[in-house]
Amino acid sequence: MIDLIRRHPRDRPAVLGPGADASLSYGELMDRVDDAADRLRVVAEQRALVFLALAPDPSGVVLYLACLQARLPLCLAETQAEPFARLARTYAPKLLLLPDALAPPDGYRQGPAPVPGYRAWVGGSEPVALHPDLALLLTTSGSTGNPKLVRLTAANLEANALAIGEYLGLGPDERAIQSLPMHYSYGLSVLNSHLVAGGSVVLTVHSFIRPEFWAAVDEARCTSFAGVPYMYETLHRLRRDPGRHRSLRALTQAGGGLRRELVLHFMELAQRADTRLFVMYGQTEATARISYVPPEHLPRKIGSIGIAIPGGRLRLAPVDGSVQHAELVYEGPNVMMGYAEGPADLALGDVQGGVLRTGDLGTADADGYHSVVGRLKRFAKLFGRRVSLEDVEREVESAFPVRAMAADGGDRIVLVAEQDTDAGRAEIARHVARFLGVPPAAVEVRIVDGLPRTSTGKKDYSHLEAPR
């Protein structure tokens, strides 16, 4: 991917920061990447694991690309101190790259600053064994503290960036507003696909609900906006029409299913503004993107996740013990090497073979368009992040004297608690919201006299159907 980025004309804009002096052309970007890569090699001393807390600034982008250039496997983590520290304690990276304002966990000494605004922190533990193809690690479960990571190669990143660029029609005149965190696979895919295509990315610290965000869209004449369902739901509630920003030519949506009425609403707004709406589906395990609905077919395919991206293939596989359900299976060059649940797994090779069982139950119509109809495993997507319902239950049961069951409520987590304490619904909801890093309104708590159980005393999830 680095070689593809390096081929673009040196004077073409690449990354536009929030300040007048924070923008980089492709030539300036790659010069800084080469310089930072050399510095990182000296600090790391050998091929070693790096954790990067990636903020929305040009220096963070430089460090991300510099690690790829230096072949230093890196994990992109949140800039929140507690989730970052939990992951660092599990994997003991040799090198931490942190914004100046973020303190390191215990056991790290400060090294030379690789780029302005970031500090390098060096650990004293023995280096872990790393597979030669390992390039990037991404989290799968948001802020829940689950240490499971997705292991990706440089080839995965390049394949997905090229495929996204092909179906979105990206080129040098495309300019994306970085509306999503770059440690999140969807947000990172926006950066990767635009840089590979020779376009540019506008970085901002402002939320999409702030007027400063949309002022940046207008000032930089951004051509695309990417959002997860919560973002489109919020825009709808605030009666904000992205089509009013005349430079926008594409709206993209992924990170979970958007309600049919909202797909219809934003499709109509897009058509009115001569803008395209791309409804997409993906997983971090596939680097980011798996399928999309071509905008010209969206009016008759609302509710579908579409067709496989270029170079990929979607199919349905039988589910053991069921004649009614089938699992969506994706095959393509962007499928991960596998998971890591601890440092020893970082030495593993490719255990997937380019095949990903998505864990989603699906159907296909006569045109080959697929739809997601349920989940095989107990995960939920909230604010574009995948959340382990089991992690939520464990957290509640460790914090309160309750037994709990969590369910996916679509736009919220529904928690049913069997309670014998004075703690109320609001207190439990606030705790879960802090744990997940979401607003309290995204957590619904119901207090019951007893949880549904099987004959063997286990929690009976078949009786826990959250309304969606």
NORLINMO-V808962 format. One record per residue. N is the residue number from 1. RES is the residue in one letter. SS is DSSP state (A for helix, B for strand, O for the rest). Layout:
# NORLINMO-V808962
n & res & ss
N & RES & SS
N & RES & SS
This chain:
# NORLINMO-V808962
n & res & ss
1 & M & O
2 & I & A
3 & D & A
4 & L & A
5 & I & A
6 & R & A
7 & R & O
8 & H & O
9 & P & O
10 & R & O
11 & D & O
12 & R & O
13 & P & B
14 & A & B
15 & V & B
16 & L & B
17 & G & O
18 & P & O
19 & G & O
20 & A & O
21 & D & O
22 & A & O
23 & S & O
24 & L & B
25 & S & B
26 & Y & A
27 & G & A
28 & E & A
29 & L & A
30 & M & A
31 & D & A
32 & R & A
33 & V & A
34 & D & A
35 & D & A
36 & A & A
37 & A & A
38 & D & A
39 & R & A
40 & L & A
41 & R & A
42 & V & A
43 & V & A
44 & A & A
45 & E & O
46 & Q & O
47 & R & O
48 & A & O
49 & L & O
50 & V & B
51 & F & B
52 & L & B
53 & A & B
54 & L & O
55 & A & O
56 & P & O
57 & D & O
58 & P & A
59 & S & A
60 & G & A
61 & V & A
62 & V & A
63 & L & A
64 & Y & A
65 & L & A
66 & A & A
67 & C & A
68 & L & A
69 & Q & A
70 & A & A
71 & R & O
72 & L & O
73 & P & O
74 & L & B
75 & C & B
76 & L & B
77 & A & B
78 & E & O
79 & T & O
80 & Q & O
81 & A & A
82 & E & A
83 & P & A
84 & F & A
85 & A & A
86 & R & A
87 & L & A
88 & A & A
89 & R & A
90 & T & A
91 & Y & A
92 & A & O
93 & P & O
94 & K & O
95 & L & B
96 & L & B
97 & L & B
98 & L & B
99 & P & B
100 & D & O
101 & A & O
102 & L & O
103 & A & O
104 & P & O
105 & P & O
106 & D & O
107 & G & O
108 & Y & B
109 & R & B
110 & Q & B
111 & G & O
112 & P & O
113 & A & O
114 & P & O
115 & V & O
116 & P & O
117 & G & O
118 & Y & B
119 & R & B
120 & A & B
121 & W & B
122 & V & B
123 & G & B
124 & G & O
125 & S & O
126 & E & O
127 & P & O
128 & V & O
129 & A & O
130 & L & O
131 & H & O
132 & P & O
133 & D & O
134 & L & B
135 & A & B
136 & L & B
137 & L & B
138 & L & B
139 & T & B
140 & T & O
141 & S & O
142 & G & O
143 & S & O
144 & T & O
145 & G & O
146 & N & O
147 & P & O
148 & K & O
149 & L & B
150 & V & B
151 & R & B
152 & L & B
153 & T & B
154 & A & A
155 & A & A
156 & N & A
157 & L & A
158 & E & A
159 & A & A
160 & N & A
161 & A & A
162 & L & A
163 & A & A
164 & I & A
165 & G & A
166 & E & A
167 & Y & A
168 & L & A
169 & G & O
170 & L & O
171 & G & O
172 & P & O
173 & D & O
174 & E & O
175 & R & B
176 & A & B
177 & I & B
178 & Q & O
179 & S & O
180 & L & O
181 & P & O
182 & M & O
183 & H & O
184 & Y & O
185 & S & A
186 & Y & A
187 & G & A
188 & L & A
189 & S & A
190 & V & A
191 & L & A
192 & N & A
193 & S & A
194 & H & A
195 & L & A
196 & V & A
197 & A & A
198 & G & O
199 & G & O
200 & S & B
201 & V & B
202 & V & B
203 & L & O
204 & T & O
205 & V & O
206 & H & O
207 & S & O
208 & F & O
209 & I & O
210 & R & O
211 & P & A
212 & E & A
213 & F & A
214 & W & A
215 & A & A
216 & A & A
217 & V & A
218 & D & A
219 & E & A
220 & A & A
221 & R & O
222 & C & O
223 & T & O
224 & S & B
225 & F & B
226 & A & B
227 & G & B
228 & V & O
229 & P & A
230 & Y & A
231 & M & A
232 & Y & A
233 & E & A
234 & T & A
235 & L & A
236 & H & A
237 & R & A
238 & L & O
239 & R & O
240 & R & O
241 & D & O
242 & P & A
243 & G & A
244 & R & A
245 & H & O
246 & R & O
247 & S & O
248 & L & O
249 & R & O
250 & A & B
251 & L & B
252 & T & B
253 & Q & B
254 & A & O
255 & G & O
256 & G & O
257 & G & O
258 & L & O
259 & R & O
260 & R & A
261 & E & A
262 & L & A
263 & V & A
264 & L & A
265 & H & A
266 & F & A
267 & M & A
268 & E & A
269 & L & A
270 & A & A
271 & Q & A
272 & R & A
273 & A & O
274 & D & O
275 & T & O
276 & R & B
277 & L & B
278 & F & B
279 & V & B
280 & M & B
281 & Y & B
282 & G & O
283 & Q & O
284 & T & A
285 & E & A
286 & A & A
287 & T & O
288 & A & O
289 & R & O
290 & I & O
291 & S & B
292 & Y & B
293 & V & B
294 & P & O
295 & P & A
296 & E & A
297 & H & A
298 & L & A
299 & P & A
300 & R & A
301 & K & O
302 & I & O
303 & G & O
304 & S & O
305 & I & O
306 & G & B
307 & I & B
308 & A & B
309 & I & O
310 & P & O
311 & G & O
312 & G & O
313 & R & B
314 & L & B
315 & R & B
316 & L & B
317 & A & B
318 & P & B
319 & V & O
320 & D & O
321 & G & O
322 & S & O
323 & V & O
324 & Q & O
325 & H & O
326 & A & B
327 & E & B
328 & L & B
329 & V & B
330 & Y & B
331 & E & B
332 & G & O
333 & P & O
334 & N & O
335 & V & O
336 & M & O
337 & M & O
338 & G & B
339 & Y & B
340 & A & B
341 & E & O
342 & G & O
343 & P & A
344 & A & A
345 & D & A
346 & L & A
347 & A & A
348 & L & O
349 & G & O
350 & D & O
351 & V & O
352 & Q & O
353 & G & O
354 & G & O
355 & V & B
356 & L & B
357 & R & B
358 & T & B
359 & G & B
360 & D & B
361 & L & B
362 & G & B
363 & T & B
364 & A & B
365 & D & O
366 & A & O
367 & D & O
368 & G & O
369 & Y & O
370 & H & B
371 & S & B
372 & V & B
373 & V & B
374 & G & B
375 & R & B
376 & L & O
377 & K & O
378 & R & O
379 & F & B
380 & A & B
381 & K & B
382 & L & B
383 & F & O
384 & G & O
385 & R & B
386 & R & B
387 & V & B
388 & S & B
389 & L & A
390 & E & A
391 & D & A
392 & V & A
393 & E & A
394 & R & A
395 & E & A
396 & V & A
397 & E & A
398 & S & A
399 & A & A
400 & F & O
401 & P & O
402 & V & B
403 & R & B
404 & A & B
405 & M & B
406 & A & B
407 & A & B
408 & D & B
409 & G & O
410 & G & O
411 & D & O
412 & R & O
413 & I & B
414 & V & B
415 & L & B
416 & V & B
417 & A & B
418 & E & B
419 & Q & B
420 & D & O
421 & T & O
422 & D & O
423 & A & O
424 & G & O
425 & R & A
426 & A & A
427 & E & A
428 & I & A
429 & A & A
430 & R & A
431 & H & A
432 & V & A
433 & A & A
434 & R & A
435 & F & A
436 & L & A
437 & G & O
438 & V & O
439 & P & O
440 & P & A
441 & A & A
442 & A & A
443 & V & B
444 & E & B
445 & V & B
446 & R & B
447 & I & B
448 & V & B
449 & D & O
450 & G & O
451 & L & O
452 & P & O
453 & R & B
454 & T & O
455 & S & O
456 & T & O
457 & G & O
458 & K & O
459 & K & B
460 & D & O
461 & Y & A
462 & S & A
463 & H & A
464 & L & O
465 & E & O
466 & A & O
467 & P & O
468 & R & O
